[in-house]
């Protein structure tokens, strides 16, 4: 019983991911309803069996303030898939300013990218265009929903419609 369950708000917006135990508690207390279950798995007691939840929806709306992903070194690496955005290498990673700080580059989502130490030194105090080192993907500000897919190694198939991944 160490699987994860996607928790949706009353309006079907993804809120969080919780444990099977927590999701069953919400269902039994009638605070949530089961939307999707694992077809081959069941939770059994000595007298009954229950569906094994995968996606639940809260019965009452939970108001959450607009949340945004915090700009941290770890989150930049997560966004870039822990790969150098110049050569694709996965070791000795650093953070690189696309437009160098000495030339007015800021610490923003759109100006920071992951680079291996060799590419970072090779690029130096130049832009990727000047260094003839094109980026594999343009840096962008992630939305919180995109970080759900990285939770615990992937996304279950029933979660995809709710995470706008279909």
C-alpha positions as CSV (number, residue, x, y, z in Angstrom):
1,X,0.0,0.0,0.0
2,X,2.7,2.5,-0.9
3,X,1.1,3.8,-4.1
4,X,0.1,7.4,-4.7
5,X,-3.3,8.9,-5.4
6,X,-4.0,12.1,-7.4
7,X,-6.2,14.5,-5.4
8,X,-8.4,16.8,-7.4
9,X,-10.3,19.9,-6.1
10,X,-14.1,20.0,-6.6
11,X,-13.6,21.7,-9.9
12,X,-11.3,18.8,-11.1
13,X,-8.1,20.9,-10.8
14,X,-5.1,18.9,-9.5
15,X,-4.3,19.8,-5.9
16,X,-1.8,17.3,-4.6
17,X,-0.7,13.7,-4.4
18,X,-1.4,11.6,-1.3
19,X,-1.0,8.1,0.0
20,X,-3.6,5.3,-0.4
21,X,-4.3,5.4,3.4
22,X,-5.1,9.2,3.3
23,X,-7.3,8.8,0.2
24,X,-9.3,5.9,1.8
25,X,-9.7,8.0,4.9
26,X,-11.1,10.9,2.8
27,X,-13.5,8.5,1.0
28,X,-14.8,6.9,4.2
29,X,-15.4,10.3,5.8
30,X,-17.3,11.2,2.7
31,X,-15.0,14.1,2.0
32,X,-13.9,12.7,-1.4
33,X,-15.3,10.5,-4.1
34,X,-13.4,7.9,-6.1
35,X,-13.0,8.8,-9.8
36,X,-10.6,6.1,-11.0
37,X,-9.4,2.9,-9.4
38,X,-6.8,0.3,-10.3
39,X,-8.8,-2.4,-12.1
40,X,-6.6,-5.3,-11.0
41,X,-6.0,-4.2,-7.4
42,X,-8.4,-4.3,-4.4
43,X,-8.1,-3.4,-0.7
44,X,-9.3,-6.2,1.4
45,X,-10.4,-6.6,5.0
46,X,-11.6,-9.7,6.7
47,X,-15.2,-9.0,5.6
48,X,-15.1,-6.7,2.6
49,X,-13.1,-5.5,-0.3
50,X,-12.7,-2.0,-1.7
51,X,-11.6,-0.4,-4.9
52,X,-7.9,0.6,-4.9
53,X,-8.0,4.4,-5.6
54,X,-5.9,6.1,-8.3
55,X,-7.7,9.5,-8.6
56,X,-10.1,11.1,-6.1
57,X,-12.1,14.3,-6.1
58,X,-12.8,16.4,-3.0
59,X,-16.5,17.0,-2.4
60,X,-16.0,20.6,-1.2
61,X,-13.9,23.3,-2.9
62,X,-10.6,24.1,-1.4
63,X,-9.5,27.7,-2.2
64,X,-5.8,27.9,-2.7
65,X,-4.0,31.1,-3.6
66,X,-2.2,31.3,-6.9
67,X,0.9,29.2,-6.5
68,X,4.0,29.5,-8.6
69,X,7.2,27.4,-8.7
70,X,10.0,28.9,-6.7
71,X,13.2,29.8,-8.6
72,X,15.8,27.5,-7.1
73,X,18.8,25.6,-8.4
74,X,17.0,22.3,-7.9
75,X,13.9,23.4,-9.8
76,X,15.9,24.7,-12.7
77,X,17.5,21.3,-13.0
78,X,14.2,19.6,-12.7
79,X,12.7,21.7,-15.4
80,X,15.6,20.9,-17.7
81,X,15.5,17.2,-16.9
82,X,18.9,17.1,-15.2
83,X,20.6,17.5,-18.5
84,X,23.0,20.0,-20.0
85,X,21.0,22.2,-22.4
86,X,24.0,22.5,-24.7
87,X,25.4,18.9,-25.0
88,X,22.9,16.7,-23.2
89,X,25.3,15.4,-20.6
90,X,23.9,14.4,-17.2
91,X,27.0,14.9,-14.9
92,X,28.8,17.8,-13.4
93,X,25.9,20.1,-13.9
94,X,25.9,23.8,-13.0
95,X,23.5,26.7,-13.7
96,X,24.3,29.0,-16.6
97,X,23.0,32.5,-17.4
98,X,21.9,32.6,-21.1
99,X,22.6,36.3,-21.1
100,X,25.6,36.6,-18.8
101,X,25.2,38.7,-15.6
102,X,28.1,41.0,-16.6
103,X,26.0,41.9,-19.7
104,X,22.8,42.6,-17.8
105,X,21.4,39.1,-17.5
106,X,19.0,38.6,-14.5
107,X,18.3,35.6,-12.3
108,X,15.0,34.7,-14.0
109,X,13.4,31.5,-15.2
110,X,13.9,32.7,-18.8
111,X,17.6,33.5,-18.4
112,X,18.8,30.5,-16.4
113,X,19.5,27.0,-17.8
114,X,21.3,23.8,-16.8
115,X,24.8,23.3,-18.3
116,X,27.7,20.9,-17.6
117,X,30.9,22.5,-16.3
118,X,32.7,22.0,-19.7
119,X,30.0,23.8,-21.7
120,X,29.6,26.5,-19.1
121,X,33.4,27.3,-19.3
122,X,33.4,27.0,-23.1
123,X,30.4,29.4,-23.4
124,X,32.1,31.8,-21.0
125,X,30.9,35.5,-21.1
126,X,29.0,35.1,-24.4
127,X,25.5,34.4,-25.5
128,X,24.7,30.9,-26.9
129,X,24.5,32.5,-30.4
130,X,27.9,34.2,-30.0
131,X,29.5,31.0,-28.7
132,X,27.8,28.9,-31.5
133,X,26.3,26.7,-28.8
134,X,22.5,26.5,-29.5
135,X,20.2,25.6,-26.6
136,X,18.4,22.3,-26.9
137,X,15.3,23.9,-25.4
138,X,14.5,27.5,-24.5
139,X,14.3,28.3,-20.8
140,X,10.7,29.0,-19.6
141,X,8.8,29.6,-16.4
142,X,7.2,26.3,-15.4
143,X,3.7,26.0,-14.0
144,X,3.1,23.9,-10.9
145,X,1.1,21.3,-12.8
146,X,4.1,20.3,-14.9
147,X,6.0,19.3,-11.8
148,X,3.3,16.6,-10.9
149,X,4.7,14.5,-13.7
150,X,8.1,14.3,-12.0
151,X,6.6,13.0,-8.7
152,X,7.7,9.5,-7.8
153,X,9.1,8.6,-11.2
154,X,6.2,9.3,-13.5
155,X,2.5,9.7,-14.0
156,X,-0.1,7.0,-13.9
157,X,-2.3,6.6,-17.0
158,X,-5.6,7.7,-15.3
159,X,-3.9,10.9,-14.1
160,X,-3.1,12.2,-17.6
161,X,-6.4,13.8,-18.5
162,X,-6.4,15.7,-15.2
163,X,-2.8,16.9,-15.7
164,X,-3.5,18.1,-19.3
165,X,-1.1,15.5,-20.7
166,X,-3.4,13.7,-23.2
